[in-house]
Amino acid sequence: MPRPGPFERHHARYDRWFVRHWAAYCSELLALRGCWPAGGRSLEIGVGTGRFAAPLGVAVGIDPAGAVLRYAARRGLTVACAVGESLPFRAAVFDGVLVVTTICFVADATLMLAEARRVLRPDGVLCIGFVDRDSPWGRYYRARQARNVFYRGAVFHAASDVDALVRDAGFHGLKWTQTLWATPETTRDVEPTRAGRGEGGFVVVRAVRD
């Protein structure tokens, strides 16, 4: 799961990012909304301050950083302090599992996806949003990674890597959406989404549990 230290110490700074970069945030949210299933009981792994879960109607969120969970709770979520590699839920209790940027922070992405599959009902939907390592956004963050308090310990993934991880975890029917065509420095307006992967900085994959 996300290493909680920076998110514990800099929780207000983290939450302000979404205000300072409103256009990028809205672009990411629109890409997720186009892939996220309506209705049912849902969970976000690595919920942070709830900036994605709340508008998408996700009911439950977990995160190892207790400081950010207070924000998510104020945004109406039921929260628990936990890691994605060991979810505190019974098997087959959720219709949807959301994972936004968290995959670049987890200690074991394979185990996290196995846990996501475990808590999903048959035909439940997994939705992962992440910064593509090979995109302009990915190159921007990697070039500045050592100086970024949040991304310093991150492991960025290419879309092809995530594709393999998701399939190996027992999901099928993968559908891809992408957005953020400029760099973080030049993004000023909400950007459109397109099907596919390999061009946009922020990529979303939707997959179904077998």
C-alpha positions in Angstrom: 0.0 0.0 0.0 1.1 3.7 -0.2 3.9 4.2 2.2 1.9 6.2 4.8 4.7 8.5 6.1 4.4 11.3 3.5 0.6 11.1 3.4 0.5 11.3 7.2 2.8 14.3 7.5 1.6 16.2 4.4 -2.1 15.3 4.2 -3.2 18.9 3.8 -0.7 19.5 1.0 -1.8 16.3 -0.7 -5.5 17.3 -0.6 -4.7 20.8 -1.9 -3.2 19.2 -5.0 -6.7 18.6 -6.3 -7.6 22.2 -6.0 -4.4 23.6 -7.5 -4.6 21.1 -10.4 -8.4 21.2 -10.8 -8.4 20.7 -14.6 -6.1 17.6 -14.4 -8.2 16.2 -11.5 -11.5 16.7 -13.4 -10.0 15.0 -16.5 -8.9 12.0 -14.4 -12.3 11.9 -12.7 -14.2 11.9 -16.1 -12.0 9.1 -17.4 -12.8 7.0 -14.3 -16.5 7.8 -14.4 -16.7 6.5 -17.9 -15.4 3.1 -16.7 -16.9 2.9 -13.3 -20.1 0.7 -12.8 -23.2 2.4 -11.4 -24.8 1.0 -8.3 -23.8 -1.8 -6.0 -21.4 -1.9 -3.0 -17.9 -0.6 -3.7 -14.5 -0.2 -2.2 -11.5 2.0 -3.0 -8.1 0.7 -2.1 -5.8 3.6 -1.2 -8.7 6.0 -0.8 -6.6 8.9 0.3 -8.7 11.9 1.1 -11.7 10.6 -0.8 -11.4 12.9 -3.8 -12.2 10.1 -6.3 -14.4 7.8 -4.2 -16.9 10.4 -3.0 -17.9 11.8 -6.5 -17.9 8.2 -7.9 -20.3 7.0 -5.2 -17.8 4.6 -3.6 -19.1 3.7 -0.1 -16.0 2.2 1.6 -12.3 3.2 1.5 -9.1 1.8 3.1 -5.7 3.5 3.4 -2.7 2.9 5.7 -2.5 6.7 6.4 -4.9 7.6 9.2 -4.6 11.3 8.6 -6.0 11.2 5.1 -8.9 8.9 6.2 -10.3 11.8 8.3 -10.8 13.7 5.1 -12.5 10.7 3.4 -14.8 10.2 6.4 -15.9 13.9 6.2 -16.7 13.3 2.5 -19.1 10.5 3.5 -17.1 7.3 3.2 -16.9 4.5 5.7 -13.2 4.1 6.2 -10.7 1.7 7.7 -6.9 1.9 8.3 -5.6 -1.1 6.3 -3.3 -2.1 3.5 -4.4 -3.4 0.1 -2.4 -6.5 0.4 -4.5 -7.6 3.4 -8.0 -6.3 3.1 -10.2 -6.6 6.3 -13.3 -7.9 4.4 -14.8 -11.2 3.7 -14.7 -12.8 0.3 -17.1 -11.7 -2.5 -18.7 -8.7 -0.7 -18.2 -5.9 -3.2 -19.5 -5.2 -6.7 -16.7 -2.9 -7.6 -13.1 -2.2 -6.5 -11.5 1.1 -7.4 -7.7 1.7 -7.4 -6.5 5.2 -8.3 -2.7 5.8 -8.5 -2.2 3.3 -5.6 -0.7 0.7 -7.8 2.5 2.7 -8.0 2.9 2.8 -4.2 2.1 -0.8 -3.1 4.8 -3.1 -1.9 3.2 -6.0 -3.8 0.9 -5.2 -6.7 0.3 -8.9 -7.4 -0.9 -9.5 -3.8 -3.1 -6.4 -3.9 -4.8 -7.5 -7.1 -5.3 -11.0 -5.6 -7.0 -9.4 -2.6 -9.1 -7.2 -4.9 -10.3 -10.3 -6.7 -11.0 -12.1 -3.4 -13.4 -9.4 -2.1 -15.2 -8.9 -5.5 -18.3 -10.9 -6.3 -18.3 -13.0 -9.5 -18.6 -10.6 -12.4 -17.5 -7.7 -10.1 -15.6 -4.8 -11.7 -12.1 -3.7 -11.0 -11.1 -0.2 -12.1 -7.5 1.0 -12.0 -6.4 4.5 -12.8 -2.7 5.3 -13.0 0.0 7.5 -14.5 1.5 5.6 -17.5 5.3 5.4 -17.0 6.0 5.9 -20.7 3.7 8.9 -21.2 4.8 12.6 -21.0 3.2 12.7 -17.5 5.2 9.6 -16.5 8.4 11.0 -17.8 7.7 14.3 -16.0 7.2 12.7 -12.7 10.1 10.2 -13.0 12.5 13.1 -13.8 11.4 14.9 -10.6 10.8 11.8 -8.5 13.7 12.3 -6.1 12.4 15.8 -5.2 8.7 14.8 -4.9 7.7 14.0 -1.3 4.9 11.7 -2.4 6.4 10.0 -5.5 9.9 9.6 -4.1 9.3 5.9 -3.3 6.8 5.2 -6.2 7.3 2.5 -8.8 5.7 3.7 -12.0 4.2 1.1 -14.4 3.7 1.0 -18.1 0.2 0.2 -19.4 1.5 -3.1 -20.8 2.8 -4.0 -17.3 -0.6 -3.4 -15.7 -2.3 -5.3 -18.5 -0.3 -8.4 -17.6 -0.8 -8.0 -13.8 -4.5 -7.7 -14.2 -4.8 -10.7 -16.5 -2.6 -12.8 -14.3 -4.7 -11.9 -11.3 -7.7 -13.6 -13.0 -9.6 -10.7 -14.6 -10.9 -10.5 -18.2 -12.7 -8.2 -20.6 -10.1 -5.4 -20.2 -11.2 -2.0 -21.6 -8.9 1.0 -21.7 -9.5 4.7 -21.5 -6.9 7.5 -21.4 -6.7 11.3 -20.9 -4.2 14.1 -20.1 -2.5 14.9 -23.3 -0.4 17.8 -22.2 2.2 17.8 -19.4 1.4 18.8 -15.8 3.0 22.2 -16.4 0.8 23.0 -19.4 -2.6 21.4 -18.4 -5.0 24.3 -18.0 -8.4 22.9 -19.2 -10.3 19.7 -18.6 -9.1 17.3 -21.3 -11.1 14.8 -23.3 -11.0 11.0 -22.9 -10.2 8.5 -25.7 -10.4 4.8 -25.9 -7.2 2.9 -25.7 -3.8 3.4 -24.1 -0.3 4.4 -25.0 -0.8 8.2 -25.5 -2.5 9.8 -22.5 -0.7 10.5 -19.2 -3.5 9.1 -17.1 -4.8 5.6 -18.1 -7.8 3.7 -16.8 -8.4 0.0 -17.2 -11.7 -1.7 -16.4 -11.7 -5.5 -15.9 -14.2 -8.1 -14.8 -13.6 -10.8 -12.2 -14.0 -14.3 -13.5 
